[in-house]
């Protein structure tokens, strides 16, 4: 299931930095991973890819119909993966079901995250890729050593205690996020830190890759883009100077275009419905199985590509989305009257912790040279006490992925490039 690699949950509480820009010279295209995925890594990738599309559907259901969306399932998965290490009882069961982790033990999950992190780190020296995790906790508040050690060992988390009442606490955390994302996500936690928050588990992802076939800046001109209501507007459209090698596919409902970055390990995959009004049904029908079928059906061809140039910053509070997937109990403090409440006793033996907020921020800039994208996810833990010219000219889903493992780093829908 190397193609099926999925998306990766990033939680507030691990510090892992993985840079690909410092590798040695590459003499040719990258054609495979350094090693095959293990059976548990393949299962985790498949599970996370399915979660990617369930998250996208849940967010789209709550967003205005024609709004642009962009998330990093990799970031969300890692952040929640770390948080999952602290869950117990019905909270652990709810998170396991919501995240689709039923087929894997906690040990398999942790070892698989560790393996995937190591595989992605330095995979393509021609792509700048950083994956970082950190945990920040309120100084003087005791947490289980086994929980913190697991985050350090399996997620490369850096763990640091801070005086959350200090004016410098939130700026220190936000500076870390800004540094990891090259300033594209300047902040993720509120300033000052809320009085009931005792921990942040944070993930940051940064990606910058140049197209294998770059677009010609001199050919970027206004062009028509058809909106979901079938009206047309003018947006900046990029195009190749001539023809370039791309991978394409199609079925009765969609056209698929795959554009590679750097040494070829990473690519952007665009899925465009033939009907401009078909985005709702496309997103509603997305699944890991359907995605894998599109990827398996890609063929190489020379083509002239035309597509929008766009930039987008996006923010979403994930509480309602994750509750809709079945982990609402994680957000229920035990000082409230409820049939059940959050249980993070593997994080802290006293049952007084709950998730206050899961916040996700992203940035993407798609231009003639390539793509720059960044994401950060924070989990706040509180206490109670095909033709020759392929023209992308209508709403589309797009993903940035690592091709050999199948890991989806980012996924989004573009409804209106001018609204970026």
PLY file of the C-alpha trace (Angstrom):
ply
format ascii 1.0
element vertex 420
property float x
property float y
property float z
element edge 418
property int vertex1
property int vertex2
end_header
0.00 0.00 0.00
2.85 2.31 -0.76
0.49 4.44 -2.84
-2.04 4.59 -0.13
0.06 6.45 2.41
-2.36 8.83 4.00
-2.29 11.99 5.85
-0.56 12.70 9.05
-2.09 14.03 12.27
0.02 16.56 14.04
-0.67 17.35 17.60
0.53 19.91 20.01
3.18 18.18 21.90
5.93 16.92 19.70
8.98 18.52 18.21
10.28 16.95 15.09
12.24 18.81 12.50
12.83 17.18 9.16
14.53 19.18 6.45
15.07 17.91 2.95
17.13 20.77 1.62
20.47 19.65 3.06
20.86 16.33 1.24
23.54 15.50 -1.28
23.34 16.05 -5.00
20.68 14.11 -6.89
21.63 12.85 -10.32
18.26 11.59 -11.49
14.59 11.26 -10.63
13.55 9.57 -7.41
11.72 6.36 -8.26
11.08 4.67 -4.91
11.25 4.93 -1.14
14.51 3.98 0.60
12.69 0.87 1.86
9.27 -0.75 1.63
6.58 0.15 4.13
5.96 -2.35 6.90
2.52 -3.95 7.15
1.50 -1.67 10.04
2.85 1.42 8.25
0.75 0.50 5.21
-2.34 0.06 7.37
-1.74 3.41 9.07
-1.27 5.14 5.72
-4.48 3.63 4.35
-6.34 4.57 7.53
-5.05 8.13 7.45
-5.87 8.59 3.75
-9.44 7.60 4.46
-9.49 10.08 7.35
-8.24 12.77 4.96
-11.41 12.64 2.94
-13.71 12.23 5.94
-12.20 15.41 7.38
-12.55 17.26 4.08
-16.22 16.23 3.82
-16.95 17.23 7.42
-15.30 20.63 7.01
-17.01 21.24 3.66
-20.40 20.41 5.22
-19.87 23.23 7.74
-18.37 25.79 5.35
-20.17 28.21 3.06
-20.89 26.48 -0.26
-18.45 28.39 -2.47
-15.62 28.92 0.00
-12.06 27.73 -0.60
-10.70 25.10 1.83
-7.15 23.90 2.48
-5.96 21.56 5.23
-2.93 19.43 6.08
-4.19 15.98 7.10
-0.59 15.09 7.89
-0.42 17.87 10.47
-3.81 17.10 11.96
-3.07 13.38 12.17
0.25 13.83 13.94
-1.12 16.28 16.47
-4.03 14.01 17.29
-1.74 10.98 17.20
0.29 12.44 20.02
-2.85 13.36 21.93
-4.14 9.81 21.46
-1.17 8.57 23.48
-2.64 10.32 26.53
-6.23 9.08 26.14
-7.79 6.27 28.17
-11.13 4.51 28.57
-14.06 5.73 26.47
-12.04 8.74 25.28
-9.39 6.45 23.81
-12.11 4.31 22.20
-13.81 7.38 20.74
-10.57 8.75 19.31
-9.65 5.30 17.97
-12.96 5.08 16.11
-12.96 8.70 14.89
-9.40 8.44 13.57
-9.98 4.97 12.12
-7.24 3.33 14.19
-9.22 0.25 15.24
-6.99 -2.20 13.35
-3.76 -1.04 15.00
-2.43 -1.28 18.54
-0.98 1.82 20.19
2.50 0.35 19.78
1.95 -0.25 16.07
0.61 3.27 15.64
3.59 4.85 17.38
6.19 2.72 15.58
4.49 3.43 12.25
4.53 7.19 12.83
8.20 6.93 13.74
8.90 4.97 10.55
6.98 7.34 8.31
8.71 10.36 9.81
12.09 8.78 9.10
11.06 7.92 5.53
9.79 11.40 4.70
12.76 13.17 6.25
15.30 13.98 3.53
13.45 11.98 0.89
13.86 14.59 -1.88
16.84 16.97 -1.51
15.30 19.19 -4.18
12.22 19.83 -2.05
12.29 21.85 1.18
10.17 19.85 3.62
9.96 20.30 7.39
7.86 18.33 9.85
8.11 19.51 13.45
6.33 18.63 16.69
6.48 20.19 20.14
4.78 19.98 23.52
4.49 23.01 25.77
3.09 22.54 29.28
2.27 24.81 32.21
5.24 24.74 34.58
4.38 23.15 37.91
1.68 20.94 36.41
2.58 17.23 36.57
2.20 14.96 33.53
2.95 11.26 33.19
6.59 10.64 32.25
5.59 7.67 30.06
3.32 9.90 27.96
6.00 12.55 27.43
8.61 9.88 26.68
6.39 8.29 24.02
5.97 11.65 22.29
9.71 12.24 22.38
10.56 8.75 21.13
7.97 8.21 18.41
7.19 11.77 17.26
10.58 13.37 17.93
8.76 15.79 20.20
10.55 18.56 21.98
8.97 19.05 25.40
9.24 22.30 27.33
7.68 23.70 30.48
6.75 27.39 30.51
5.24 29.83 32.97
1.94 30.26 31.10
1.18 33.39 33.15
4.28 35.10 31.78
3.77 37.69 28.99
6.43 35.84 27.01
4.76 32.39 27.02
2.46 32.71 23.99
5.06 34.65 21.93
7.61 31.88 22.57
5.24 29.17 21.33
4.13 31.23 18.34
7.73 32.04 17.43
8.48 28.33 17.28
5.56 27.81 14.89
6.62 30.79 12.77
10.20 29.52 12.59
9.14 26.03 11.51
6.80 27.36 8.80
9.18 30.08 7.50
6.82 32.76 8.78
3.82 31.50 6.80
1.92 30.57 9.99
2.97 33.40 12.33
0.86 32.28 15.30
-1.32 29.40 16.50
-2.03 29.97 20.21
-3.83 32.96 21.74
-1.95 35.65 23.62
-2.23 35.56 26.59
-2.55 31.81 27.15
-6.05 31.09 28.56
-6.03 30.39 32.29
-7.53 26.90 31.93
-5.00 25.63 29.37
-2.20 23.49 30.79
-0.69 22.03 27.60
-0.34 22.62 23.87
0.57 19.79 21.52
1.66 21.42 18.28
2.64 20.24 14.84
4.07 22.32 12.02
4.56 21.30 8.38
6.37 23.27 5.69
6.74 22.38 2.00
8.39 24.23 -0.85
8.96 22.56 -4.18
9.63 23.72 -7.73
7.73 22.15 -10.61
9.67 19.67 -12.75
8.18 21.60 -15.69
7.80 25.21 -14.64
5.22 27.62 -15.96
6.40 30.57 -18.04
5.91 33.82 -16.08
5.65 35.76 -19.32
2.63 33.69 -20.36
0.58 34.33 -17.17
-2.44 36.33 -18.33
-6.05 36.83 -17.25
-8.25 33.98 -18.36
-11.77 32.66 -17.76
-12.59 30.45 -14.78
-16.08 28.95 -14.53
-17.64 29.07 -11.05
-19.96 26.49 -9.53
-23.02 28.47 -10.59
-21.65 28.31 -14.17
-20.94 32.04 -14.31
-17.46 33.04 -15.50
-14.81 35.35 -14.09
-11.30 36.37 -15.07
-8.33 35.16 -12.97
-4.54 34.95 -13.56
-3.90 31.76 -15.55
-0.43 30.21 -15.80
0.68 28.08 -18.74
3.65 26.07 -19.93
5.83 27.66 -22.61
5.17 24.56 -24.71
4.43 20.98 -23.75
5.77 19.14 -20.73
5.59 15.62 -19.34
2.65 15.25 -16.96
0.52 12.38 -15.72
-3.18 12.39 -16.47
-6.27 10.29 -15.94
-10.02 10.55 -16.25
-13.31 8.80 -15.70
-16.86 9.69 -16.60
-17.05 12.39 -13.93
-13.56 13.87 -13.52
-10.27 14.81 -15.14
-7.12 14.10 -13.12
-3.79 15.94 -13.56
-0.57 15.13 -11.66
2.33 17.63 -11.67
5.64 16.65 -10.07
8.06 18.65 -7.94
11.84 18.48 -7.55
13.21 14.99 -7.96
9.76 13.52 -8.49
8.95 12.16 -5.02
6.27 14.80 -4.43
3.50 15.98 -6.71
0.31 18.02 -6.85
-2.70 15.99 -7.92
-5.72 17.91 -9.25
-9.15 16.30 -9.61
-11.54 18.48 -11.64
-15.19 17.52 -12.14
-16.42 17.76 -15.72
-19.48 19.64 -14.47
-18.51 22.94 -12.77
-21.45 22.40 -10.40
-20.17 18.96 -9.43
-17.87 19.85 -6.53
-20.38 18.98 -3.80
-20.93 15.48 -5.16
-17.19 15.04 -5.79
-16.25 15.91 -2.21
-19.15 13.86 -0.82
-17.96 10.81 -2.75
-14.25 11.05 -1.95
-12.74 7.97 -0.33
-9.36 6.30 -0.06
-10.51 3.60 -2.49
-11.64 6.08 -5.13
-8.49 8.17 -4.69
-6.25 5.12 -5.10
-8.09 4.17 -8.29
-7.43 7.61 -9.78
-3.75 7.44 -8.83
-3.40 3.93 -10.24
-4.95 5.09 -13.52
-2.49 7.93 -14.18
-0.54 7.75 -17.47
2.35 9.92 -18.67
1.87 12.19 -21.66
3.19 15.41 -23.08
0.66 18.23 -22.77
0.31 21.98 -22.57
-1.10 22.84 -19.13
-3.05 25.95 -18.18
-4.16 26.49 -14.56
-4.87 29.29 -12.07
-2.18 31.02 -10.08
-3.44 31.40 -6.51
-2.53 32.07 -2.89
-4.64 31.10 0.10
-4.49 31.39 3.89
-7.01 29.25 5.77
-8.05 28.73 9.39
-10.49 26.25 10.91
-11.44 25.33 14.47
-11.70 21.55 14.45
-13.78 20.90 17.58
-17.15 20.44 15.83
-15.58 18.56 12.94
-13.87 16.03 15.22
-16.99 15.72 17.39
-18.96 14.89 14.24
-16.46 12.09 13.53
-17.14 10.62 16.96
-14.57 12.00 19.42
-16.79 14.60 21.08
-16.15 13.08 24.52
-12.56 14.40 24.37
-13.94 17.95 24.62
-16.19 17.34 27.66
-14.68 18.44 31.01
-15.43 16.16 33.94
-16.77 19.01 36.07
-19.87 19.13 33.85
-22.95 16.96 34.24
-22.55 14.43 31.44
-22.98 10.73 30.82
-19.26 10.62 30.08
-16.36 13.03 30.04
-12.80 13.27 28.79
-10.35 10.70 30.09
-6.69 11.57 29.55
-5.41 9.68 32.59
-2.53 8.24 30.54
-1.37 11.86 30.23
-2.05 12.74 33.88
-3.37 10.31 36.50
-5.91 12.81 37.87
-8.98 12.84 35.59
-9.09 16.60 35.17
-7.94 17.11 31.57
-9.94 17.70 28.40
-9.26 19.09 24.94
-10.22 22.77 24.88
-9.58 23.47 21.22
-8.05 21.95 18.10
-7.00 24.80 15.82
-5.64 24.31 12.32
-4.05 26.95 10.08
-2.66 26.59 6.56
-1.06 28.62 3.78
-0.48 27.79 0.10
1.05 29.76 -2.76
0.82 28.12 -6.20
2.81 30.06 -8.78
4.87 29.67 -11.94
7.96 28.39 -10.13
6.29 25.85 -7.86
4.35 25.62 -4.61
4.95 26.81 -1.06
2.67 25.43 1.63
2.63 25.40 5.40
0.37 24.21 8.19
0.18 24.18 11.95
-2.15 22.28 14.25
-2.48 22.95 17.96
-4.30 20.75 20.44
-5.03 22.76 23.56
-5.44 20.66 26.69
-7.29 22.28 29.55
-7.94 21.30 33.12
-11.00 21.63 35.40
-9.19 22.23 38.46
-6.66 15.51 -21.67
-6.48 17.23 -24.86
-3.17 18.76 -25.89
-4.10 21.68 -23.65
-5.33 20.64 -20.21
-7.17 23.70 -18.90
-8.10 23.77 -15.21
-10.91 26.29 -15.55
-13.51 25.27 -12.98
-13.65 24.30 -9.29
-11.27 21.50 -8.36
-9.88 19.42 -5.51
-6.11 19.46 -5.16
-3.64 17.57 -2.99
0.10 17.68 -2.38
1.35 14.15 -1.79
4.44 11.99 -1.56
3.97 9.59 -4.43
5.72 6.42 -3.31
4.23 6.08 0.15
0.99 7.75 -0.90
1.15 10.20 2.00
-1.13 13.18 1.45
0.49 16.28 2.96
-2.20 18.79 2.02
-5.65 18.64 0.43
-8.12 21.36 -0.52
-10.86 22.51 -2.83
-10.53 25.59 -5.02
-13.87 27.19 -5.80
-12.75 30.71 -6.73
-9.08 31.55 -7.25
-9.82 35.29 -7.04
-11.15 34.86 -3.49
-7.77 33.69 -2.17
0 1
1 2
2 3
3 4
4 5
5 6
6 7
7 8
8 9
9 10
10 11
11 12
12 13
13 14
14 15
15 16
16 17
17 18
18 19
19 20
20 21
21 22
22 23
23 24
24 25
25 26
26 27
27 28
28 29
29 30
30 31
31 32
32 33
33 34
34 35
35 36
36 37
37 38
38 39
39 40
40 41
41 42
42 43
43 44
44 45
45 46
46 47
47 48
48 49
49 50
50 51
51 52
52 53
53 54
54 55
55 56
56 57
57 58
58 59
59 60
60 61
61 62
62 63
63 64
64 65
65 66
66 67
67 68
68 69
69 70
70 71
71 72
72 73
73 74
74 75
75 76
76 77
77 78
78 79
79 80
80 81
81 82
82 83
83 84
84 85
85 86
86 87
87 88
88 89
89 90
90 91
91 92
92 93
93 94
94 95
95 96
96 97
97 98
98 99
99 100
100 101
101 102
102 103
103 104
104 105
105 106
106 107
107 108
108 109
109 110
110 111
111 112
112 113
113 114
114 115
115 116
116 117
117 118
118 119
119 120
120 121
121 122
122 123
123 124
124 125
125 126
126 127
127 128
128 129
129 130
130 131
131 132
132 133
133 134
134 135
135 136
136 137
137 138
138 139
139 140
140 141
141 142
142 143
143 144
144 145
145 146
146 147
147 148
148 149
149 150
150 151
151 152
152 153
153 154
154 155
155 156
156 157
157 158
158 159
159 160
160 161
161 162
162 163
163 164
164 165
165 166
166 167
167 168
168 169
169 170
170 171
171 172
172 173
173 174
174 175
175 176
176 177
177 178
178 179
179 180
180 181
181 182
182 183
183 184
184 185
185 186
186 187
187 188
188 189
189 190
190 191
191 192
192 193
193 194
194 195
195 196
196 197
197 198
198 199
199 200
200 201
201 202
202 203
203 204
204 205
205 206
206 207
207 208
208 209
209 210
210 211
211 212
212 213
213 214
214 215
215 216
216 217
217 218
218 219
219 220
220 221
221 222
222 223
223 224
224 225
225 226
226 227
227 228
228 229
229 230
230 231
231 232
232 233
233 234
234 235
235 236
236 237
237 238
238 239
239 240
240 241
241 242
242 243
243 244
244 245
245 246
246 247
247 248
248 249
249 250
250 251
251 252
252 253
253 254
254 255
255 256
256 257
257 258
258 259
259 260
260 261
261 262
262 263
263 264
264 265
265 266
266 267
267 268
268 269
269 270
270 271
271 272
272 273
273 274
274 275
275 276
276 277
277 278
278 279
279 280
280 281
281 282
282 283
283 284
284 285
285 286
286 287
287 288
288 289
289 290
290 291
291 292
292 293
293 294
294 295
295 296
296 297
297 298
298 299
299 300
300 301
301 302
302 303
303 304
304 305
305 306
306 307
307 308
308 309
309 310
310 311
311 312
312 313
313 314
314 315
315 316
316 317
317 318
318 319
319 320
320 321
321 322
322 323
323 324
324 325
325 326
326 327
327 328
328 329
329 330
330 331
331 332
332 333
333 334
334 335
335 336
336 337
337 338
338 339
339 340
340 341
341 342
342 343
343 344
344 345
345 346
346 347
347 348
348 349
349 350
350 351
351 352
352 353
353 354
354 355
355 356
356 357
357 358
358 359
359 360
360 361
361 362
362 363
363 364
364 365
365 366
366 367
367 368
368 369
369 370
370 371
371 372
372 373
373 374
374 375
375 376
376 377
377 378
378 379
379 380
380 381
381 382
382 383
383 384
385 386
386 387
387 388
388 389
389 390
390 391
391 392
392 393
393 394
394 395
395 396
396 397
397 398
398 399
399 400
400 401
401 402
402 403
403 404
404 405
405 406
406 407
407 408
408 409
409 410
410 411
411 412
412 413
413 414
414 415
415 416
416 417
417 418
418 419
